[in-house]
């Protein structure tokens, strides 16, 4: 589920802030 959320966040928001902490 984390991957789906991060993918959507990246597409919707170019900010990698969500990907950094999640990763």
PDB file of N, CA, C, O and CB in Angstrom:
ATOM      1  N   UNK A   1       0.853  -1.204   0.000  1.00  0.00           N
ATOM      2  CA  UNK A   1       0.000   0.000   0.000  1.00  0.00           C
ATOM      3  C   UNK A   1       0.884   1.249   0.000  1.00  0.00           C
ATOM      4  O   UNK A   1       0.529   2.263  -0.600  1.00  0.00           O
ATOM      5  CB  UNK A   1      -0.962   0.009   1.241  1.00  0.00           C
ATOM      6  N   UNK A   2       2.015   1.175   0.661  1.00  0.00           N
ATOM      7  CA  UNK A   2       2.918   2.327   0.706  1.00  0.00           C
ATOM      8  C   UNK A   2       3.336   2.746  -0.704  1.00  0.00           C
ATOM      9  O   UNK A   2       3.388   3.934  -1.022  1.00  0.00           O
ATOM     10  CB  UNK A   2       4.162   2.003   1.554  1.00  0.00           C
ATOM     11  N   UNK A   3       3.632   1.761  -1.536  1.00  0.00           N
ATOM     12  CA  UNK A   3       4.094   2.068  -2.905  1.00  0.00           C
ATOM     13  C   UNK A   3       2.993   2.798  -3.679  1.00  0.00           C
ATOM     14  O   UNK A   3       3.257   3.781  -4.372  1.00  0.00           O
ATOM     15  CB  UNK A   3       4.508   0.761  -3.657  1.00  0.00           C
ATOM     16  N   UNK A   4       1.784   2.315  -3.557  1.00  0.00           N
ATOM     17  CA  UNK A   4       0.660   2.947  -4.284  1.00  0.00           C
ATOM     18  C   UNK A   4       0.492   4.386  -3.801  1.00  0.00           C
ATOM     19  O   UNK A   4       0.305   5.299  -4.605  1.00  0.00           O
ATOM     20  CB  UNK A   4      -0.674   2.139  -4.077  1.00  0.00           C
ATOM     21  N   UNK A   5       0.558   4.580  -2.500  1.00  0.00           N
ATOM     22  CA  UNK A   5       0.402   5.928  -1.936  1.00  0.00           C
ATOM     23  C   UNK A   5       1.523   6.834  -2.431  1.00  0.00           C
ATOM     24  O   UNK A   5       1.275   7.975  -2.821  1.00  0.00           O
ATOM     25  CB  UNK A   5       0.396   5.881  -0.385  1.00  0.00           C
ATOM     26  N   UNK A   6       2.757   6.327  -2.415  1.00  0.00           N
ATOM     27  CA  UNK A   6       3.895   7.149  -2.843  1.00  0.00           C
ATOM     28  C   UNK A   6       3.778   7.470  -4.323  1.00  0.00           C
ATOM     29  O   UNK A   6       4.029   8.603  -4.735  1.00  0.00           O
ATOM     30  CB  UNK A   6       5.232   6.433  -2.555  1.00  0.00           C
ATOM     31  N   UNK A   7       3.400   6.483  -5.125  1.00  0.00           N
ATOM     32  CA  UNK A   7       3.259   6.713  -6.575  1.00  0.00           C
ATOM     33  C   UNK A   7       2.233   7.811  -6.832  1.00  0.00           C
ATOM     34  O   UNK A   7       2.471   8.718  -7.629  1.00  0.00           O
ATOM     35  CB  UNK A   7       2.841   5.404  -7.307  1.00  0.00           C
ATOM     36  N   UNK A   8       1.110   7.725  -6.164  1.00  0.00           N
ATOM     37  CA  UNK A   8       0.049   8.729  -6.346  1.00  0.00           C
ATOM     38  C   UNK A   8       0.544  10.092  -5.871  1.00  0.00           C
ATOM     39  O   UNK A   8       0.311  11.108  -6.527  1.00  0.00           O
ATOM     40  CB  UNK A   8      -1.244   8.322  -5.573  1.00  0.00           C
ATOM     41  N   UNK A   9       1.221  10.109  -4.742  1.00  0.00           N
ATOM     42  CA  UNK A   9       1.733  11.373  -4.209  1.00  0.00           C
ATOM     43  C   UNK A   9       2.721  12.006  -5.177  1.00  0.00           C
ATOM     44  O   UNK A   9       2.693  13.216  -5.401  1.00  0.00           O
ATOM     45  CB  UNK A   9       2.398  11.154  -2.842  1.00  0.00           C
ATOM     46  N   UNK A  10       3.589  11.190  -5.745  1.00  0.00           N
ATOM     47  CA  UNK A  10       4.602  11.705  -6.682  1.00  0.00           C
ATOM     48  C   UNK A  10       3.908  12.301  -7.903  1.00  0.00           C
ATOM     49  O   UNK A  10       4.261  13.389  -8.358  1.00  0.00           O
ATOM     50  CB  UNK A  10       5.595  10.575  -7.115  1.00  0.00           C
ATOM     51  N   UNK A  11       2.923  11.585  -8.426  1.00  0.00           N
ATOM     52  CA  UNK A  11       2.213  12.078  -9.619  1.00  0.00           C
ATOM     53  C   UNK A  11       1.410  13.332  -9.290  1.00  0.00           C
ATOM     54  O   UNK A  11       1.409  14.299 -10.052  1.00  0.00           O
ATOM     55  CB  UNK A  11       1.278  10.985 -10.185  1.00  0.00           C
ATOM     56  N   UNK A  12       0.737  13.304  -8.164  1.00  0.00           N
ATOM     57  CA  UNK A  12      -0.079  14.465  -7.785  1.00  0.00           C
ATOM     58  C   UNK A  12       0.812  15.588  -7.259  1.00  0.00           C
ATOM     59  O   UNK A  12       0.572  16.761  -7.545  1.00  0.00           O
ATOM     60  CB  UNK A  12      -1.133  14.071  -6.718  1.00  0.00           C
ATOM     61  N   UNK A  13       1.837  15.227  -6.493  1.00  0.00           N
ATOM     62  CA  UNK A  13       2.714  16.257  -5.935  1.00  0.00           C
ATOM     63  C   UNK A  13       4.163  15.954  -6.307  1.00  0.00           C
ATOM     64  O   UNK A  13       4.685  14.908  -5.921  1.00  0.00           O
ATOM     65  CB  UNK A  13       2.554  16.346  -4.392  1.00  0.00           C
ATOM     66  N   UNK A  14       4.815  16.834  -7.041  1.00  0.00           N
ATOM     67  CA  UNK A  14       6.204  16.632  -7.451  1.00  0.00           C
ATOM     68  C   UNK A  14       7.163  16.642  -6.260  1.00  0.00           C
ATOM     69  O   UNK A  14       8.359  16.390  -6.409  1.00  0.00           O
ATOM     70  CB  UNK A  14       6.613  17.705  -8.450  1.00  0.00           C
ATOM     71  N   UNK A  15       6.620  16.937  -5.078  1.00  0.00           N
ATOM     72  CA  UNK A  15       7.479  16.982  -3.872  1.00  0.00           C
ATOM     73  C   UNK A  15       7.874  15.563  -3.466  1.00  0.00           C
ATOM     74  O   UNK A  15       7.018  14.693  -3.305  1.00  0.00           O
ATOM     75  CB  UNK A  15       6.746  17.701  -2.685  1.00  0.00           C
ATOM     76  N   UNK A  16       9.168  15.343  -3.306  1.00  0.00           N
ATOM     77  CA  UNK A  16       9.639  14.014  -2.903  1.00  0.00           C
ATOM     78  C   UNK A  16       9.636  13.863  -1.387  1.00  0.00           C
ATOM     79  O   UNK A  16      10.147  12.881  -0.848  1.00  0.00           O
ATOM     80  CB  UNK A  16      11.046  13.757  -3.449  1.00  0.00           C
ATOM     81  N   UNK A  17       9.059  14.840  -0.711  1.00  0.00           N
ATOM     82  CA  UNK A  17       9.026  14.789   0.753  1.00  0.00           C
ATOM     83  C   UNK A  17       8.312  13.522   1.232  1.00  0.00           C
ATOM     84  O   UNK A  17       8.692  12.929   2.242  1.00  0.00           O
ATOM     85  CB  UNK A  17       8.326  16.045   1.323  1.00  0.00           C
ATOM     86  N   UNK A  18       7.272  13.115   0.493  1.00  0.00           N
ATOM     87  CA  UNK A  18       6.524  11.924   0.913  1.00  0.00           C
ATOM     88  C   UNK A  18       7.306  10.649   0.634  1.00  0.00           C
ATOM     89  O   UNK A  18       7.199   9.662   1.362  1.00  0.00           O
ATOM     90  CB  UNK A  18       5.171  11.867   0.205  1.00  0.00           C
ATOM     91  N   UNK A  19       8.096  10.688  -0.437  1.00  0.00           N
ATOM     92  CA  UNK A  19       8.843   9.473  -0.799  1.00  0.00           C
ATOM     93  C   UNK A  19      10.047   9.280   0.107  1.00  0.00           C
ATOM     94  O   UNK A  19      10.399   8.145   0.430  1.00  0.00           O
ATOM     95  CB  UNK A  19       9.299   9.536  -2.263  1.00  0.00           C
ATOM     96  N   UNK A  20      10.677  10.357   0.520  1.00  0.00           N
ATOM     97  CA  UNK A  20      11.880  10.256   1.353  1.00  0.00           C
ATOM     98  C   UNK A  20      11.556   9.583   2.698  1.00  0.00           C
ATOM     99  O   UNK A  20      12.169   8.566   3.024  1.00  0.00           O
ATOM    100  CB  UNK A  20      12.490  11.662   1.590  1.00  0.00           C
ATOM    101  N   UNK A  21      10.617  10.118   3.483  1.00  0.00           N
ATOM    102  CA  UNK A  21      10.285   9.510   4.777  1.00  0.00           C
ATOM    103  C   UNK A  21       9.688   8.120   4.630  1.00  0.00           C
ATOM    104  O   UNK A  21       9.958   7.237   5.444  1.00  0.00           O
ATOM    105  CB  UNK A  21       9.320  10.394   5.534  1.00  0.00           C
ATOM    106  N   UNK A  22       8.870   7.920   3.589  1.00  0.00           N
ATOM    107  CA  UNK A  22       8.253   6.609   3.396  1.00  0.00           C
ATOM    108  C   UNK A  22       9.288   5.572   3.021  1.00  0.00           C
ATOM    109  O   UNK A  22       9.193   4.416   3.436  1.00  0.00           O
ATOM    110  CB  UNK A  22       7.174   6.676   2.326  1.00  0.00           C
ATOM    111  N   UNK A  23      10.275   5.975   2.240  1.00  0.00           N
ATOM    112  CA  UNK A  23      11.318   5.041   1.824  1.00  0.00           C
ATOM    113  C   UNK A  23      12.179   4.686   3.018  1.00  0.00           C
ATOM    114  O   UNK A  23      13.124   3.907   2.888  1.00  0.00           O
ATOM    115  CB  UNK A  23      12.179   5.637   0.689  1.00  0.00           C
TER     116      UNK A  23
END
